């Protein structure tokens, strides 16, 4: 089956999933711009990217399965990569910013209850 022969229901489903994924990514980008502090700003693009990618990857998987009749290994690997790396990146960025703010003595960040060394 070629891409021109895709059933209407599949084309509508792929279109809907692509639009949902794009919308969620857009919401994440808007959240990045609108949130006031770094710690609030870091969550919106992380969630938008993760859930937006899931929508686009699901659309790609359906289109590849129906249109090309192939296994969706690429989509599965991209899903695993995005699902693992996005939260890890969020955690590392947040910890680095938290450490920087504590060293600088920022009033926005609560002080640690006990030193890390103990």
C-alpha positions in Angstrom: 0.0 0.0 0.0 1.3 3.5 -0.8 0.7 6.7 1.0 -1.9 7.7 -1.6 -4.0 4.6 -0.7 -4.2 5.3 3.1 -7.8 5.0 4.4 -9.6 8.1 5.4 -9.8 7.1 9.1 -6.1 6.6 9.2 -5.4 9.9 7.6 -7.7 11.7 10.0 -6.1 9.9 13.0 -2.6 10.8 11.8 -3.6 14.4 11.3 -5.2 14.6 14.7 -2.2 13.1 16.5 0.2 15.4 14.6 -1.9 18.5 15.5 -2.2 17.4 19.1 1.6 16.9 19.3 2.3 20.3 17.7 -0.2 22.0 20.0 1.4 20.5 23.1 4.8 21.5 21.9 3.5 25.1 21.3 2.0 25.2 24.8 5.4 24.2 26.2 7.1 27.0 24.2 4.6 29.5 25.4 5.1 28.4 28.9 8.8 28.9 28.5 8.2 32.5 27.6 5.4 33.3 30.1 6.7 31.8 33.3 8.5 34.3 35.6 11.3 32.2 37.2 13.8 29.7 35.9 12.3 26.9 38.1 8.8 27.5 36.7 10.1 27.9 33.2 11.9 24.6 33.1 8.8 22.5 33.5 6.6 23.7 30.6 9.0 23.0 27.8 9.9 19.6 29.3 6.3 18.5 29.5 5.5 20.0 26.1 8.4 18.4 24.4 7.7 15.0 25.9 4.0 14.9 25.3 4.3 16.7 21.9 6.8 14.2 20.7 4.6 11.3 21.8 1.8 12.7 19.6 4.0 13.1 16.6 5.6 9.7 17.1 2.3 8.0 17.4 1.2 9.6 14.2 4.4 8.6 12.5 4.0 5.0 13.8 0.5 4.7 12.4 1.5 6.2 9.1 4.5 3.9 8.8 2.5 0.8 9.7 -0.3 1.5 7.4 1.5 3.3 4.5 4.7 1.3 4.3 3.7 -1.8 6.3 7.0 -1.8 8.2 7.9 -2.3 11.9 8.1 1.0 13.8 11.6 0.5 15.3 12.7 4.1 14.6 9.6 5.6 16.3 10.0 3.3 19.2 13.7 4.2 19.7 13.0 7.9 19.4 10.3 7.5 22.0 12.6 5.8 24.4 15.4 8.4 23.8 13.1 11.3 24.4 11.4 9.7 27.4 14.7 9.1 29.1 16.8 12.2 28.1 14.2 14.9 28.7 13.6 14.3 32.4 17.3 13.7 33.0 18.2 17.0 31.3 15.5 18.7 33.4 16.9 17.3 36.6 20.5 18.2 35.8 19.6 21.8 34.8 17.5 22.3 37.9 20.2 20.9 40.2 22.9 23.1 38.5 20.7 26.2 38.9 19.8 25.3 42.5 23.5 24.9 43.3 24.4 28.2 41.6 21.6 30.1 43.4 22.6 28.6 46.8 26.3 29.5 46.3 25.3 33.1 45.3 23.0 33.3 48.3 19.8 34.0 46.4 16.8 34.7 48.5 14.4 32.8 46.2 16.0 29.4 47.1 15.4 27.9 50.6 18.6 27.2 52.5 19.7 23.6 52.9 18.8 22.0 56.3 22.1 20.2 56.6 25.3 20.3 54.6 25.8 17.7 51.9 29.1 16.5 53.3 27.5 15.1 56.5 
